[in-house]
Amino acid sequence: MLSPSVNIGPFTIHLYGFIIALSIYTGYTLAKKRAHLYKIPKSSFDDPLLILPLLLSAAGARLYHVLDYWSLYSQNLISIFFIQNGGLGIWGALGGVVLGFYIFAKIRKLNFPIVLDLLSPSLLLGQAIGRIGNYVNQEGFGPPTNLPWGVYINLENRPPQYLNKSYFHPTFFYEAIIDLIFFIILLYLAQKLKIRGQVFALYLILYSLGRFVVEFWRIDTATVGQIKIAHFLALISFCIGIMIFLQSSLFLKTSSRKN
């Protein structure tokens, strides 16, 4: 599937790539404006080493997607590199970006949990914007529907079992709306939470809940038996978020008693 594109003179701009770039830039700008809240110097945002989280995020996102659709990509290995046509897995992107910022924080001697706290609202906002790319590419939609907000899917992009159906659940918009709601909630709570690591913990909890719910409408994600892998990953992410939140609270109580 070729991503819709716009030709400007000799240049071709793929809309999917443009939306992903927009989501990254928006998240970056938001984090930069909020950096003072975490006493992170704005000069850190001009650091060329920031390319590392970006590259690892893209690599992780593509790897997850390719593994998810290996039966398709194994027939044409060169298509693995056609990232401009779409196909990024958010779980792989999340793993890559966390790893990238861990390395960045270690090299630049920044507090890793604080970096993640600053990053968390930007992630949710970027994910909400990024889902528009799924709409542009007509991917990641749900089952057929007669509801008035169903989206039309071109015949060549429909699953074989639904070729006689025209309108489908816009699960990408469902997730985008949920992400935006959670973004507002997280942005508000970030002002209240003073224990480092808790904002990131809430990000994991909220995003996992949203993705777990939306996944019931997805018809294109990999399964093992009757269990969707995305459901399993959302559950793991949720539990990790709970553990981080509780451990950080326990650490504060212990420190208060010692003092």
N, C-alpha and C positions, 0 to 999 in steps of 0.2 A: 504494500500500500504506500503510495506517494503522499507526502504531506502537502496540503494546499500551500501555495507559494505566491509571492508577488514579485514581479520583475520591475526593478528600478534601474533603468539604463542597462549596464552590463552586469548588474548584480541581481542575484536571486535570493530573496528572503523567505525562508520557510517559516510559516506562521507558528508551527509547533515550537521550533527553536526560539523564535522571537518571544513567545509567551514564557518559556522556561527561563530565558535570559531576563525577562521583565520580573519574574517571580524572585530570582536571585538578587537582582538589583534592588527591588523593593525591600526585601528582607535585610539586605546589607545596609541600606539607608536608614531603616528603622533602628537597627542595632547600633549604628554609629551615633544616632541622635540620643539613644538611651545609655550610651556607654558611661556617662558621668555618674549615673545612678549606682554603678558597680565599681567606680573608681578605676576604670580601664581607660588608659589614655587614647584619645582619638587618633594619635599617630599610629597606633597598632593597626588601624584600618587601611593604612597606606603601605603596610608591610607586604613585600612581594611573596613572602612565605604563605600568605593567605590563599595562594593558588593551590596549595596542597589539599585543604579540605574540599575545595571545589572539584579538583581532579578525582579525589577518592570518592566523593559523593557521586559524580557522574559514572565512574567505573563500577561502583557498587550497584547503582541503579540499573545500569545496563546489564551487568552480570546476573542480577536477580531476574530481570525480565527474560533474558535469553534462556536461563535455566527453566523458567516457568513455561516457555514456549519452545523447548528444545526440539520437539518433534518437527516444528516448522523450520527453525534455523539450521537444524542438522542437514536439511536438504539443500541449503544454500549458505554455506559458512561465511561468504563474503558479506552477506546482508547483516551480519552481526555488527558491522561497523557503520551501517547506515542509520546512525542515531537521529539524523535530521528527519527521518520518516516516522519518528515516534517510537515508543517502547522503553519506558523507564519504570523500574519497580521501586516504590517509595520505601519499602523495608530495606532494600539494598542501599538506597541513597542515605537513609538515616544512619545505618551502620557505618557507611563511608565517611559521612560528615562528622560523626562523633569521633571516629578514629583519627581523622585529619586534624580536628581541633585538639585532641589529646596530644598529638605530636607537636602541634603548634604551641600549645600552652607549656609543654615541657621545655622546648627549645627557647622560648621567650620568657620562661620563668613566670608565667601567669598562673593564677589559681584556676585549675580546670573546672571544678564545680561552679565557680562564679562565671566563667566563660559560657558554660552551658546554660546557666540561668539567663544570662543576657541574650543568648541565641534563641531560646525557646519560643517567645512570641513571634520572632521573625520566621521561624520554621513553620508555624501554623499559618501565618499570613502567606508565606511563599507556597505552601501546599494548596491553599485555597485558590490562589491565582493559577498555579500549575495545572489544576484540574480542568481549566478552560481549554488547555491543550488537548485533553482527551475528547472534548466536544468537537474541536476543530478537526481532529483526525478520525472522528467517529469510531472511537475505541473505548473500552471500559464501560459500556452501557449495560443496562439490565434486561430483563425479559420483556416480551411484547406487552403493550398496555393500550387501553382505550381512554385513559385519563387525558384531560385537555392539555396537560403539560408534557405529554409524551413527545419525544424528539424523532424526527424522520431520519432513518438510516438508509443510505444508498444500498442498492441490491448487492453490490460487490463486497460490502462490509458486513452483511448479515451472516449470522451462523447458519450452517447448512439446514438445520432443523427449523429455521424460522424464515426461510426465503419468501414465504407467502405473507409475511407480516411486514408492516411498514413503520410503525411507531413503537418506540421502546422506552423503558424507564431511564431517565437521565441520571444515572447513579453518580456520574461525575459532578453534577450540580448538587445532588443531595450531600455529597461529601464536602463540596466547597462551602455550602451554607453552614453545615455543622462546624467545619473548621473555622469559619469566620465568627460564629457564635462563641466557640471555645477560645478564639484569639482575643475577643473582647473580655471574656471572663479572666483569662490568664493575665492579660495586660493590667486588669484591675487588681487581681490578687498579688501580682508581682510587687505592687507598692506596699502590700501588707506583710508579706512574708520576709522575715529577716534572717532566716537560717539558710545558709548557702546550700544549694542542691535541691531545695524544695520546689522551686519554680520549674526546674527541669523534670522533677519527679511528677509534678502535676501535668506537665506537657505529655509525658508518657501515658499517664492515666487517662487524660481527656482524649487524646488522639486515638488511643487504643479502643476506648469505648465507642467513639464515633465510627471508627473503621470496622469494628466488630458488628455494629448494627447495619451499616451500609452493605457489608459483605453478603448479607442475606439476599440482596437484590442483584449481586454480580453473577454473571453467567460465564465469565471468561477466565476465572482464576483457577489455578491448579488445585487438585484434591488428592488426598491419599485415602482410598476407600471412599467413605462418605464424608470425610472431614476435610474442610478447606484449609489449605496451608496458611492462608491469610488469617483465618480465625485462630489457628494455633499460635501464630506469631503475635497477634493482637493480645491474646491471653498472656503470653510470656512477657510482652512489653508492659502490660497492665500490672502484673505481679512485680516486675522489676521496679516500676514506679512506686508501688505501695511500699516495697522494701526500702527504697531510698528515702522516701518521705518519713517512714517510721524510724529508721536508723538515724536520720538527721535530728529528729525530735528527741530521740533518746540521748543522743550525744549532747544536745543542749542541756537537758535535765541533769545529766551526769556532771557536766562542766559547772553548772550553777551550784550543785551541791558541794563540789570541791572548793568553790570560791566562798 
